[in-house]
Amino acid sequence: MKLDIQSIHFTADYKLLDFVTKKLEKLQTFYDGIKSTNVYLKVEKDSEKENKTVEVKINMNGYSIFAKEQSSTFEAATDLILDKLVAQVKKHKEKIATK
């Protein structure tokens, strides 16, 4: 799986990039048809504490999955988004198996 991480409006340190990479690589255990994953880490410019946004787009065989989550830290947002993505990947895998 090809994993591309982009940090928007800031420079991400290697610890954050490593954390996000390790978390999203776990998706391969649920479905091996994932071709590439695009991750966008953004710092929203507002006064709220939960201004860290993680967006993930997963490209599979002719199908894409997208999820977005916002939290006070990128790590927390990544954990939340992983749960959503696992559910979507499992649902897609079941849909393919019934065809």
N, C-alpha and C positions, 0 to 999 in steps of 0.2 A: 504494500500500500504506500502510495506517495503522499507525504504529509507536508503541506505548505502553511506556515504560520506567518501572519503579517501583524505587526503592531502599529496601530494608527494613533498619531498624536503623541507618541512616546517611544522610547527605546526599551525593549524588554531585555531583562538580564537572562543569563543562561539558565539559572535555576527555574525561572518561570517557564521558559521554553521547554526545558527538560520535563517539568511537571506535566505540562499540557500534552507533550508528546507521549509520555508513558501512559497517561490516562486514556488518550484516544486510540492508542495501539491496542488496547483491550477490546476494542470493537471487532477486531479481526477474529477473536475467539467465537463470536456469535454468528458471523457470516464472512466467508472468505471471498465473496464476490465484490468486495469494496476495491475500487480502482484508485481513487484519490480522495483526499480530504483537504479542504481549504478552511483555515481557521483565521478569524479576524478578532484581534484584541483591541478594544477601543476604550479610551477614557472620555466619558461624556463631560462636557463643560457645563455642569449645573451645580447647584449648591447642595444637592442631596448626597448623603453618605454612600448610597449604593449607586456609584457612578462608573463602575467597571462593567463593561459589556463584553460577552464572548458570543460570537456567531460562528456556527459550523455548517459547512455544506459538504455533504458526502455524495460522491459520484459512484454509482454502481453500474451494472450492465444496463444502460439505457434508462436509468432511473436515478433521481436525486432526492436526498433528504436534507432538510434545513431545520435548524433549531437556533434559538436565541435566548440568552439568559443574562440577567443583570444582578449584580450583588456588590457588597462592599469590598471584596477582594476577587482577583482573577481566579484564585484557587477555589474559592467557594462557588463562583459562577461555573467553573469547569466541572466541579462535582455535580452540580444541579443539571447541567446540560448533558452530562454523560448518562444520567438516568433517563432523560427524554430520548436520547439517541439510541440507547440500548432497546428501549421499548419500540421505537420506530423500525430499527433494523430487524428485530425479532418478528414484528408484524409483516414486514416486507418478505422475510424468509418464508414465513408460513403461507403467505399469499402465493409465492412462487411454487411451493411444494404442493399446493392443491390444484395447480394448473396441469 
